[in-house]
Amino acid sequence: MRKILLTLLCFFYGFCEVSLALDEGTSIDSTNEYLNAAFKVYGEAQAATQREIRMDKFRRAQHLFSNVESEVEPNAPLWTNIGTAALQAEDLGYAILAYRKALLINPNYDQARQNLIHARALLPSTVPTPGDDGVLDSFFSWHSSMKVDSQAGLAALFFVLAALGFAFAIHWRSGMIRNLSFFPLLLWGGLLISVLIQLTGGNRPQGVLVANESIARAADSVNSPMRFSQPLPAGTEVEILDVRDPWAKISMANGRDAWIFASSYELVE
């Protein structure tokens, strides 16, 4: 009962933020129509006692929220609502995908982050998942939304500021200026690492498997042996290493790679 109440509170909290986003110059009539219908169907799903009816209505709510998403500017609360409807419909793949999309838009949106942690916990224990964001992950979370050349330019600026600061500190023998010079030096180091991550392939496309079961193979052929003993379930998060239609080479969170049908996943970006 407590979990249901928490889900409802999270869901309607997201609704309030979505409503604010819709008020900012979007086509209010059509979006409000879909939004009202989505919450109406979602409420009916919560009240349904038969599992088939409940699942059907949650799927309809997910579809209606997705229609709203196509009419408005991308925003984290709406994608979180889509994920919540998908999660209630036991569509774990699209739920994780939606939460990842929400966090791509707003890495600091705590509701999507908490829901993503919960959704990941529902995956089989054999499925590798990305680790919880630590200090370094949070520090570099913005690097994918900023162009490499812009980061390189900022890095050069901070390096010059740090060099000038140390030069002045030596000239005037000022410990305070020397200590302050470490701040732009740290920013330079962070930007430099971020640029290197992207230039060395750390910014590969991210995807989530949405097919119920995806057979992973050792090569891009149906005659190739299975890479793992079991198919990969929906909700598995991967990096896309290569695409050779209709195949895609993926890498999972534990570093193991395989080939799957490209139709098995959808991109986070």
GUFIMI-834239 format. One record per residue (C-alpha): residue number from 1; residue in three letters; y, x, z. Coordinates in Angstrom, 3 decimals, padded with zeros to 6 digits, m for minus. Example, Ala and Ser with C-alpha at 12.3 -4.5 7.8 and 13.67 -1.06 7.14 Angstrom:
<rec nr="1" rest="ALA" v="m004.500" u="012.300" w="007.800"/>
<rec nr="2" rest="SER" v="m001.060" u="013.670" w="007.140"/>
//
This chain:
<rec nr="1" rest="MET" v="000.000" u="000.000" w="000.000"/>
<rec nr="2" rest="ARG" v="002.343" u="002.863" w="000.858"/>
<rec nr="3" rest="LYS" v="001.751" u="004.492" w="m002.546"/>
<rec nr="4" rest="ILE" v="002.515" u="001.222" w="m004.332"/>
<rec nr="5" rest="LEU" v="005.783" u="000.811" w="m002.408"/>
<rec nr="6" rest="LEU" v="006.785" u="004.395" w="m003.167"/>
<rec nr="7" rest="THR" v="006.040" u="003.880" w="m006.850"/>
<rec nr="8" rest="LEU" v="008.164" u="000.729" w="m006.938"/>
<rec nr="9" rest="LEU" v="011.054" u="002.438" w="m005.164"/>
<rec nr="10" rest="CYS" v="010.903" u="005.386" w="m007.566"/>
<rec nr="11" rest="PHE" v="010.687" u="003.065" w="m010.530"/>
<rec nr="12" rest="PHE" v="013.695" u="000.929" w="m009.608"/>
<rec nr="13" rest="TYR" v="015.677" u="004.016" w="m008.624"/>
<rec nr="14" rest="GLY" v="015.120" u="005.235" w="m012.154"/>
<rec nr="15" rest="PHE" v="016.161" u="001.802" w="m013.472"/>
<rec nr="16" rest="CYS" v="019.578" u="002.074" w="m011.803"/>
<rec nr="17" rest="GLU" v="020.219" u="005.463" w="m013.414"/>
<rec nr="18" rest="VAL" v="019.006" u="004.250" w="m016.810"/>
<rec nr="19" rest="SER" v="021.364" u="001.281" w="m016.613"/>
<rec nr="20" rest="LEU" v="024.267" u="003.660" w="m016.025"/>
<rec nr="21" rest="ALA" v="023.224" u="005.716" w="m019.029"/>
<rec nr="22" rest="LEU" v="023.070" u="002.600" w="m021.195"/>
<rec nr="23" rest="ASP" v="026.630" u="001.672" w="m020.272"/>
<rec nr="24" rest="GLU" v="028.004" u="004.784" w="m021.955"/>
<rec nr="25" rest="GLY" v="028.659" u="003.623" w="m025.489"/>
<rec nr="26" rest="THR" v="025.180" u="002.527" w="m026.604"/>
<rec nr="27" rest="SER" v="024.232" u="m000.741" w="m028.303"/>
<rec nr="28" rest="ILE" v="024.103" u="m002.784" w="m025.114"/>
<rec nr="29" rest="ASP" v="022.667" u="m006.001" w="m026.560"/>
<rec nr="30" rest="SER" v="019.471" u="m004.578" w="m028.056"/>
<rec nr="31" rest="THR" v="018.854" u="m002.006" w="m025.321"/>
<rec nr="32" rest="ASN" v="019.394" u="m004.498" w="m022.516"/>
<rec nr="33" rest="GLU" v="017.032" u="m006.905" w="m024.223"/>
<rec nr="34" rest="TYR" v="014.272" u="m004.312" w="m024.334"/>
<rec nr="35" rest="LEU" v="015.097" u="m003.070" w="m020.845"/>
<rec nr="36" rest="ASN" v="014.998" u="m006.528" w="m019.264"/>
<rec nr="37" rest="ALA" v="011.758" u="m007.321" w="m021.078"/>
<rec nr="38" rest="ALA" v="010.243" u="m004.017" w="m019.945"/>
<rec nr="39" rest="PHE" v="010.986" u="m004.672" w="m016.277"/>
<rec nr="40" rest="LYS" v="009.838" u="m008.280" w="m016.575"/>
<rec nr="41" rest="VAL" v="006.489" u="m007.207" w="m018.025"/>
<rec nr="42" rest="TYR" v="006.208" u="m004.386" w="m015.482"/>
<rec nr="43" rest="GLY" v="006.716" u="m006.881" w="m012.658"/>
<rec nr="44" rest="GLU" v="004.073" u="m009.163" w="m014.158"/>
<rec nr="45" rest="ALA" v="001.690" u="m006.212" w="m014.333"/>
<rec nr="46" rest="GLN" v="002.229" u="m005.444" w="m010.635"/>
<rec nr="47" rest="ALA" v="001.439" u="m009.066" w="m009.772"/>
<rec nr="48" rest="ALA" v="m001.631" u="m009.346" w="m012.022"/>
<rec nr="49" rest="THR" v="m004.989" u="m009.472" w="m010.245"/>
<rec nr="50" rest="GLN" v="m007.264" u="m008.915" w="m013.237"/>
<rec nr="51" rest="ARG" v="m007.528" u="m005.294" w="m014.289"/>
<rec nr="52" rest="GLU" v="m007.547" u="m005.992" w="m018.046"/>
<rec nr="53" rest="ILE" v="m004.379" u="m008.072" w="m017.838"/>
<rec nr="54" rest="ARG" v="m002.697" u="m005.525" w="m015.573"/>
<rec nr="55" rest="MET" v="m003.472" u="m002.605" w="m017.870"/>
<rec nr="56" rest="ASP" v="m002.330" u="m004.551" w="m020.935"/>
<rec nr="57" rest="LYS" v="000.996" u="m005.403" w="m019.346"/>
<rec nr="58" rest="PHE" v="001.603" u="m001.839" w="m018.174"/>
<rec nr="59" rest="ARG" v="000.967" u="m000.667" w="m021.740"/>
<rec nr="60" rest="ARG" v="003.426" u="m003.273" w="m023.034"/>
<rec nr="61" rest="ALA" v="006.028" u="m002.119" w="m020.503"/>
<rec nr="62" rest="GLN" v="005.523" u="001.468" w="m021.647"/>
<rec nr="63" rest="HIS" v="006.025" u="000.385" w="m025.263"/>
<rec nr="64" rest="LEU" v="009.205" u="m001.547" w="m024.415"/>
<rec nr="65" rest="PHE" v="010.693" u="001.374" w="m022.487"/>
<rec nr="66" rest="SER" v="009.884" u="003.608" w="m025.456"/>
<rec nr="67" rest="ASN" v="011.865" u="001.212" w="m027.670"/>
<rec nr="68" rest="VAL" v="014.830" u="001.607" w="m025.321"/>
<rec nr="69" rest="GLU" v="014.497" u="005.381" w="m025.578"/>
<rec nr="70" rest="SER" v="014.859" u="005.219" w="m029.355"/>
<rec nr="71" rest="GLU" v="018.198" u="003.394" w="m028.968"/>
<rec nr="72" rest="VAL" v="019.959" u="005.608" w="m026.432"/>
<rec nr="73" rest="GLU" v="020.819" u="009.229" w="m025.797"/>
<rec nr="74" rest="PRO" v="017.872" u="011.116" w="m024.252"/>
<rec nr="75" rest="ASN" v="018.007" u="010.874" w="m020.470"/>
<rec nr="76" rest="ALA" v="015.656" u="011.885" w="m017.676"/>
<rec nr="77" rest="PRO" v="015.539" u="008.550" w="m015.777"/>
<rec nr="78" rest="LEU" v="014.361" u="006.637" w="m018.837"/>
<rec nr="79" rest="TRP" v="011.614" u="009.139" w="m019.651"/>
<rec nr="80" rest="THR" v="010.588" u="008.983" w="m015.992"/>
<rec nr="81" rest="ASN" v="010.252" u="005.201" w="m016.276"/>
<rec nr="82" rest="ILE" v="008.168" u="005.594" w="m019.421"/>
<rec nr="83" rest="GLY" v="005.952" u="008.026" w="m017.559"/>
<rec nr="84" rest="THR" v="005.574" u="005.691" w="m014.590"/>
<rec nr="85" rest="ALA" v="004.528" u="002.780" w="m016.819"/>
<rec nr="86" rest="ALA" v="002.064" u="005.051" w="m018.642"/>
<rec nr="87" rest="LEU" v="000.686" u="006.328" w="m015.347"/>
<rec nr="88" rest="GLN" v="000.114" u="002.786" w="m014.090"/>
<rec nr="89" rest="ALA" v="m001.620" u="002.016" w="m017.391"/>
<rec nr="90" rest="GLU" v="m003.908" u="004.993" w="m016.688"/>
<rec nr="91" rest="ASP" v="m002.547" u="006.775" w="m019.754"/>
<rec nr="92" rest="LEU" v="m002.382" u="010.163" w="m018.082"/>
<rec nr="93" rest="GLY" v="m001.587" u="012.098" w="m021.254"/>
<rec nr="94" rest="TYR" v="001.577" u="010.160" w="m022.099"/>
<rec nr="95" rest="ALA" v="002.576" u="010.037" w="m018.426"/>
<rec nr="96" rest="ILE" v="002.563" u="013.834" w="m018.143"/>
<rec nr="97" rest="LEU" v="004.247" u="014.125" w="m021.542"/>
<rec nr="98" rest="ALA" v="007.038" u="011.751" w="m020.449"/>
<rec nr="99" rest="TYR" v="007.631" u="013.565" w="m017.167"/>
<rec nr="100" rest="ARG" v="007.765" u="016.891" w="m019.022"/>
<rec nr="101" rest="LYS" v="010.325" u="015.414" w="m021.441"/>
<rec nr="102" rest="ALA" v="012.396" u="014.175" w="m018.513"/>
<rec nr="103" rest="LEU" v="012.414" u="017.644" w="m016.958"/>
<rec nr="104" rest="LEU" v="013.274" u="019.244" w="m020.287"/>
<rec nr="105" rest="ILE" v="016.428" u="017.091" w="m020.352"/>
<rec nr="106" rest="ASN" v="017.211" u="017.622" w="m016.675"/>
<rec nr="107" rest="PRO" v="015.188" u="020.381" w="m014.952"/>
<rec nr="108" rest="ASN" v="016.650" u="019.312" w="m011.607"/>
<rec nr="109" rest="TYR" v="015.556" u="015.658" w="m011.790"/>
<rec nr="110" rest="ASP" v="013.469" u="015.559" w="m008.635"/>
<rec nr="111" rest="GLN" v="011.817" u="012.178" w="m009.268"/>
<rec nr="112" rest="ALA" v="010.259" u="013.354" w="m012.524"/>
<rec nr="113" rest="ARG" v="009.161" u="016.589" w="m010.866"/>
<rec nr="114" rest="GLN" v="007.435" u="014.801" w="m007.984"/>
<rec nr="115" rest="ASN" v="005.762" u="012.326" w="m010.341"/>
<rec nr="116" rest="LEU" v="004.570" u="015.178" w="m012.536"/>
<rec nr="117" rest="ILE" v="002.978" u="016.900" w="m009.542"/>
<rec nr="118" rest="HIS" v="001.197" u="013.641" w="m008.669"/>
<rec nr="119" rest="ALA" v="000.028" u="013.100" w="m012.266"/>
<rec nr="120" rest="ARG" v="m001.302" u="016.656" w="m012.523"/>
<rec nr="121" rest="ALA" v="m003.297" u="016.093" w="m009.340"/>
<rec nr="122" rest="LEU" v="m005.171" u="013.278" w="m011.108"/>
<rec nr="123" rest="LEU" v="m006.586" u="015.666" w="m013.716"/>
<rec nr="124" rest="PRO" v="m010.088" u="017.084" w="m013.246"/>
<rec nr="125" rest="SER" v="m010.101" u="020.203" w="m011.100"/>
<rec nr="126" rest="THR" v="m011.438" u="022.200" w="m014.052"/>
<rec nr="127" rest="VAL" v="m008.234" u="021.639" w="m016.059"/>
<rec nr="128" rest="PRO" v="m005.715" u="024.480" w="m015.576"/>
<rec nr="129" rest="THR" v="m002.168" u="023.313" w="m014.892"/>
<rec nr="130" rest="PRO" v="001.096" u="025.251" w="m014.811"/>
<rec nr="131" rest="GLY" v="001.937" u="026.433" w="m011.298"/>
<rec nr="132" rest="ASP" v="004.655" u="024.831" w="m009.231"/>
<rec nr="133" rest="ASP" v="008.086" u="026.150" w="m010.067"/>
<rec nr="134" rest="GLY" v="008.988" u="029.089" w="m007.884"/>
<rec nr="135" rest="VAL" v="012.262" u="030.902" w="m007.399"/>
<rec nr="136" rest="LEU" v="012.032" u="032.854" w="m010.644"/>
<rec nr="137" rest="ASP" v="010.940" u="029.772" w="m012.623"/>
<rec nr="138" rest="SER" v="013.918" u="027.835" w="m011.298"/>
<rec nr="139" rest="PHE" v="016.237" u="030.760" w="m012.013"/>
<rec nr="140" rest="PHE" v="015.110" u="031.003" w="m015.623"/>
<rec nr="141" rest="SER" v="014.618" u="027.254" w="m016.247"/>
<rec nr="142" rest="TRP" v="017.790" u="027.137" w="m018.322"/>
<rec nr="143" rest="HIS" v="016.764" u="029.873" w="m020.766"/>
<rec nr="144" rest="SER" v="015.065" u="027.480" w="m023.219"/>
<rec nr="145" rest="SER" v="018.239" u="025.395" w="m023.605"/>
<rec nr="146" rest="MET" v="020.498" u="028.370" w="m024.393"/>
<rec nr="147" rest="LYS" v="020.423" u="030.314" w="m027.647"/>
<rec nr="148" rest="VAL" v="019.209" u="033.897" w="m027.537"/>
<rec nr="149" rest="ASP" v="022.369" u="035.301" w="m029.120"/>
<rec nr="150" rest="SER" v="024.523" u="033.488" w="m026.527"/>
<rec nr="151" rest="GLN" v="022.417" u="034.936" w="m023.726"/>
<rec nr="152" rest="ALA" v="022.669" u="038.402" w="m025.251"/>
<rec nr="153" rest="GLY" v="026.462" u="038.084" w="m025.479"/>
<rec nr="154" rest="LEU" v="026.735" u="037.006" w="m021.848"/>
<rec nr="155" rest="ALA" v="024.418" u="039.825" w="m020.818"/>
<rec nr="156" rest="ALA" v="026.687" u="042.349" w="m022.542"/>
<rec nr="157" rest="LEU" v="029.753" u="040.859" w="m020.829"/>
<rec nr="158" rest="PHE" v="028.175" u="041.032" w="m017.367"/>
<rec nr="159" rest="PHE" v="027.044" u="044.612" w="m018.005"/>
<rec nr="160" rest="VAL" v="030.614" u="045.635" w="m018.897"/>
<rec nr="161" rest="LEU" v="031.954" u="043.888" w="m015.777"/>
<rec nr="162" rest="ALA" v="029.381" u="045.652" w="m013.599"/>
<rec nr="163" rest="ALA" v="030.136" u="049.044" w="m015.176"/>
<rec nr="164" rest="LEU" v="033.892" u="048.578" w="m014.689"/>
<rec nr="165" rest="GLY" v="033.328" u="047.493" w="m011.103"/>
<rec nr="166" rest="PHE" v="031.283" u="050.585" w="m010.256"/>
<rec nr="167" rest="ALA" v="033.837" u="052.794" w="m012.024"/>
<rec nr="168" rest="PHE" v="036.699" u="051.325" w="m009.975"/>
<rec nr="169" rest="ALA" v="034.600" u="051.569" w="m006.810"/>
<rec nr="170" rest="ILE" v="034.024" u="055.298" w="m007.394"/>
<rec nr="171" rest="HIS" v="037.666" u="055.923" w="m008.317"/>
<rec nr="172" rest="TRP" v="039.090" u="054.102" w="m005.288"/>
<rec nr="173" rest="ARG" v="036.103" u="054.789" w="m003.034"/>
<rec nr="174" rest="SER" v="035.871" u="051.088" w="m002.247"/>
<rec nr="175" rest="GLY" v="032.648" u="049.797" w="m000.753"/>
<rec nr="176" rest="MET" v="033.753" u="046.186" w="m001.220"/>
<rec nr="177" rest="ILE" v="034.230" u="046.577" w="m004.996"/>
<rec nr="178" rest="ARG" v="030.908" u="048.398" w="m005.226"/>
<rec nr="179" rest="ASN" v="029.104" u="045.563" w="m003.451"/>
<rec nr="180" rest="LEU" v="030.797" u="042.919" w="m005.618"/>
<rec nr="181" rest="SER" v="029.713" u="044.819" w="m008.740"/>
<rec nr="182" rest="PHE" v="026.067" u="044.111" w="m007.936"/>
<rec nr="183" rest="PHE" v="026.585" u="040.399" w="m008.697"/>
<rec nr="184" rest="PRO" v="027.319" u="040.775" w="m012.449"/>
<rec nr="185" rest="LEU" v="024.614" u="043.450" w="m012.546"/>
<rec nr="186" rest="LEU" v="022.049" u="040.929" w="m011.258"/>
<rec nr="187" rest="LEU" v="023.228" u="038.347" w="m013.790"/>
<rec nr="188" rest="TRP" v="022.890" u="040.943" w="m016.550"/>
<rec nr="189" rest="GLY" v="019.314" u="041.667" w="m015.434"/>
<rec nr="190" rest="GLY" v="018.407" u="037.975" w="m015.352"/>
<rec nr="191" rest="LEU" v="019.828" u="037.324" w="m018.818"/>
<rec nr="192" rest="LEU" v="018.128" u="040.427" w="m020.188"/>
<rec nr="193" rest="ILE" v="014.733" u="039.291" w="m018.894"/>
<rec nr="194" rest="SER" v="015.296" u="035.802" w="m020.316"/>
<rec nr="195" rest="VAL" v="016.118" u="037.243" w="m023.760"/>
<rec nr="196" rest="LEU" v="013.020" u="039.448" w="m023.663"/>
<rec nr="197" rest="ILE" v="010.836" u="036.463" w="m022.706"/>
<rec nr="198" rest="GLN" v="012.006" u="034.517" w="m025.736"/>
<rec nr="199" rest="LEU" v="011.872" u="037.438" w="m028.161"/>
<rec nr="200" rest="THR" v="008.312" u="038.297" w="m027.131"/>
<rec nr="201" rest="GLY" v="006.980" u="034.788" w="m027.648"/>
<rec nr="202" rest="GLY" v="007.596" u="033.300" w="m024.205"/>
<rec nr="203" rest="ASN" v="009.396" u="030.346" w="m025.761"/>
<rec nr="204" rest="ARG" v="006.493" u="028.898" w="m027.752"/>
<rec nr="205" rest="PRO" v="006.360" u="025.146" w="m028.396"/>
<rec nr="206" rest="GLN" v="004.914" u="023.226" w="m025.473"/>
<rec nr="207" rest="GLY" v="002.539" u="020.296" w="m025.926"/>
<rec nr="208" rest="VAL" v="000.455" u="017.803" w="m023.968"/>
<rec nr="209" rest="LEU" v="m002.904" u="016.479" w="m025.119"/>
<rec nr="210" rest="VAL" v="m002.717" u="012.696" w="m025.536"/>
<rec nr="211" rest="ALA" v="m006.147" u="012.075" w="m027.076"/>
<rec nr="212" rest="ASN" v="m008.725" u="010.965" w="m024.506"/>
<rec nr="213" rest="GLU" v="m011.081" u="013.825" w="m025.358"/>
<rec nr="214" rest="SER" v="m010.271" u="016.816" w="m027.538"/>
<rec nr="215" rest="ILE" v="m013.096" u="019.118" w="m028.558"/>
<rec nr="216" rest="ALA" v="m011.858" u="022.692" w="m028.389"/>
<rec nr="217" rest="ARG" v="m013.452" u="025.032" w="m030.918"/>
<rec nr="218" rest="ALA" v="m013.570" u="028.787" w="m031.343"/>
<rec nr="219" rest="ALA" v="m012.067" u="028.615" w="m034.851"/>
<rec nr="220" rest="ASP" v="m010.325" u="026.143" w="m037.160"/>
<rec nr="221" rest="SER" v="m013.494" u="024.522" w="m038.470"/>
<rec nr="222" rest="VAL" v="m015.643" u="021.566" w="m037.445"/>
<rec nr="223" rest="ASN" v="m018.649" u="023.847" w="m037.821"/>
<rec nr="224" rest="SER" v="m017.252" u="026.332" w="m035.330"/>
<rec nr="225" rest="PRO" v="m018.911" u="026.349" w="m031.879"/>
<rec nr="226" rest="MET" v="m017.255" u="024.572" w="m028.969"/>
<rec nr="227" rest="ARG" v="m014.953" u="026.830" w="m026.993"/>
<rec nr="228" rest="PHE" v="m015.698" u="025.068" w="m023.705"/>
<rec nr="229" rest="SER" v="m018.678" u="023.117" w="m022.434"/>
<rec nr="230" rest="GLN" v="m016.619" u="019.918" w="m022.033"/>
<rec nr="231" rest="PRO" v="m013.882" u="018.325" w="m024.181"/>
<rec nr="232" rest="LEU" v="m010.321" u="018.732" w="m022.935"/>
<rec nr="233" rest="PRO" v="m008.970" u="015.546" w="m021.302"/>
<rec nr="234" rest="ALA" v="m005.653" u="013.838" w="m022.009"/>
<rec nr="235" rest="GLY" v="m002.894" u="015.375" w="m019.933"/>
<rec nr="236" rest="THR" v="m003.909" u="018.999" w="m020.533"/>
<rec nr="237" rest="GLU" v="m000.716" u="021.029" w="m020.977"/>
<rec nr="238" rest="VAL" v="m000.769" u="023.706" w="m023.649"/>
<rec nr="239" rest="GLU" v="001.288" u="026.173" w="m025.664"/>
<rec nr="240" rest="ILE" v="001.072" u="025.948" w="m029.442"/>
<rec nr="241" rest="LEU" v="000.200" u="029.366" w="m030.856"/>
<rec nr="242" rest="ASP" v="m000.432" u="028.462" w="m034.486"/>
<rec nr="243" rest="VAL" v="m000.750" u="025.413" w="m036.731"/>
<rec nr="244" rest="ARG" v="m003.017" u="025.254" w="m039.770"/>
<rec nr="245" rest="ASP" v="m003.105" u="021.628" w="m040.792"/>
<rec nr="246" rest="PRO" v="m005.065" u="019.728" w="m039.526"/>
<rec nr="247" rest="TRP" v="m005.769" u="022.326" w="m036.828"/>
<rec nr="248" rest="ALA" v="m003.675" u="023.866" w="m034.072"/>
<rec nr="249" rest="LYS" v="m004.388" u="026.908" w="m031.960"/>
<rec nr="250" rest="ILE" v="m003.501" u="026.308" w="m028.329"/>
<rec nr="251" rest="SER" v="m003.280" u="028.346" w="m025.145"/>
<rec nr="252" rest="MET" v="m003.813" u="026.759" w="m021.738"/>
<rec nr="253" rest="ALA" v="m002.239" u="027.640" w="m018.404"/>
<rec nr="254" rest="ASN" v="m005.074" u="030.054" w="m017.591"/>
<rec nr="255" rest="GLY" v="m004.477" u="031.990" w="m020.827"/>
<rec nr="256" rest="ARG" v="m007.627" u="030.801" w="m022.644"/>
<rec nr="257" rest="ASP" v="m007.079" u="029.743" w="m026.246"/>
<rec nr="258" rest="ALA" v="m008.899" u="027.400" w="m028.616"/>
<rec nr="259" rest="TRP" v="m008.514" u="025.350" w="m031.773"/>
<rec nr="260" rest="ILE" v="m008.093" u="021.565" w="m031.685"/>
<rec nr="261" rest="PHE" v="m007.009" u="018.891" w="m034.133"/>
<rec nr="262" rest="ALA" v="m003.198" u="018.853" w="m034.284"/>
<rec nr="263" rest="SER" v="m003.243" u="015.072" w="m033.896"/>
<rec nr="264" rest="SER" v="m004.643" u="015.521" w="m030.383"/>
<rec nr="265" rest="TYR" v="m001.324" u="016.579" w="m028.847"/>
<rec nr="266" rest="GLU" v="002.361" u="015.741" w="m028.889"/>
<rec nr="267" rest="LEU" v="005.200" u="018.211" w="m028.438"/>
<rec nr="268" rest="VAL" v="007.282" u="018.152" w="m025.300"/>
<rec nr="269" rest="GLU" v="010.396" u="019.186" w="m027.216"/>
//
